[in-house]
Amino acid sequence: MRFALFVTAAPDQEAAFQAWRFAETALAEGHEVLRVFFAGAAVAHGNGLNTPARDETGLTRRWQELQQRHGLDLVICVAAALRRGVLDADNARSWEQPHANLASGFVISGLGQLAEAQLQTDRLVTFPG
């Protein structure tokens, strides 16, 4: 089965951990996760400066590990990212910011990526914040 995930839960919310766990389990069982689309507070997953407490689950790193092992497409909503200060190099230049902070393995794009994923998969699974 082909899945797309839509995550709006911030990294410190239980639903965010459930999203990662769902992706990990689906991939381990031989399913495909075409894309994970992060919107709203969930764009913080792609902030390369995220530094969780040592006793907390570092979801940014866990998403990056899944991306590296499975070629997962991790997409951050551009509008939500800009509002929350998550920038790739192109947006940092465009908005005259001193540096980018997008974590490796993540890309910034628009809602069209979510719509496309919904059309190309069997199920869109949401993890609200």
C-alpha positions in Angstrom: 0.0 0.0 0.0 1.2 3.5 -0.8 0.8 6.2 2.0 1.2 9.9 2.2 1.3 11.5 5.7 0.0 15.0 6.6 1.5 16.1 9.9 0.4 19.3 11.7 1.6 18.2 15.2 4.6 20.0 16.6 7.6 17.8 17.4 6.8 17.9 21.2 3.2 16.5 20.7 2.3 12.8 20.9 0.7 12.8 17.5 4.1 13.8 16.0 5.8 10.8 17.5 2.8 8.6 16.2 3.4 10.0 12.7 7.1 9.0 12.8 6.2 5.6 14.3 3.5 5.0 11.6 6.0 5.8 8.8 8.7 3.6 10.4 6.3 0.6 10.8 4.7 1.0 7.4 8.1 1.0 5.7 9.3 -2.0 7.8 6.3 -4.0 6.7 7.0 -3.3 3.0 4.6 -0.5 2.4 5.6 2.7 0.6 5.5 6.2 2.2 5.6 8.5 -0.8 5.7 11.8 1.0 5.4 13.3 4.5 4.0 16.8 4.3 4.5 19.0 7.4 2.3 22.1 7.9 1.5 24.5 10.7 3.4 23.9 13.9 4.8 20.7 12.3 7.3 22.7 10.2 9.5 22.7 13.3 10.4 19.1 12.4 12.5 20.6 9.6 14.3 23.2 11.7 17.9 22.2 11.7 18.5 24.1 14.9 16.0 21.9 16.9 17.7 20.8 20.0 15.4 18.7 22.2 16.3 17.9 25.8 18.4 14.8 26.2 15.5 12.9 27.7 13.2 13.8 24.8 12.8 12.1 21.4 14.6 14.0 18.7 12.1 13.6 15.9 14.0 15.7 13.4 16.9 13.3 13.5 14.5 10.3 13.3 12.8 11.7 10.2 16.3 12.3 8.7 17.3 8.6 9.4 14.1 7.4 7.7 14.8 9.7 4.8 18.3 8.4 4.4 17.3 4.7 4.6 14.2 4.9 2.4 14.5 8.0 0.3 11.5 9.5 2.1 10.2 12.8 0.7 10.0 15.2 3.6 8.2 18.4 2.6 7.8 21.5 4.7 4.9 23.9 3.8 6.5 27.1 2.5 3.9 29.5 3.9 4.1 27.9 7.4 7.9 27.7 7.3 8.3 31.4 6.4 6.0 32.4 9.3 7.9 30.2 11.7 11.4 31.1 10.6 12.4 27.8 8.9 14.3 28.8 5.8 16.3 27.0 3.1 19.1 28.8 1.3 16.9 30.2 -1.5 14.3 31.6 0.9 17.0 33.0 3.2 18.4 35.0 0.2 15.0 36.1 -1.0 13.9 37.4 2.4 17.4 38.8 3.1 18.0 36.7 6.2 21.5 35.9 7.4 21.3 32.1 7.1 19.2 29.1 6.4 18.2 26.6 9.1 16.4 23.9 7.1 17.5 20.4 8.3 19.2 18.2 5.7 16.8 15.7 4.1 13.8 18.2 4.2 12.6 20.4 1.4 10.4 23.4 1.4 7.5 23.5 -1.1 3.9 24.4 -1.5 0.5 22.7 -0.9 0.6 21.3 -4.4 3.0 18.6 -3.1 0.3 17.5 -0.6 -2.4 17.4 -3.3 -0.1 15.5 -5.7 0.7 13.0 -2.9 -3.0 12.4 -2.2 -3.6 11.6 -5.8 -0.7 9.3 -6.1 -1.3 7.2 -3.0 -3.9 4.8 -1.6 -4.2 6.6 1.7 -3.5 10.0 3.2 -3.1 9.7 6.9 -3.3 12.8 9.0 -1.6 13.5 12.4 -3.2 16.7 13.7 -1.6 18.9 16.4 
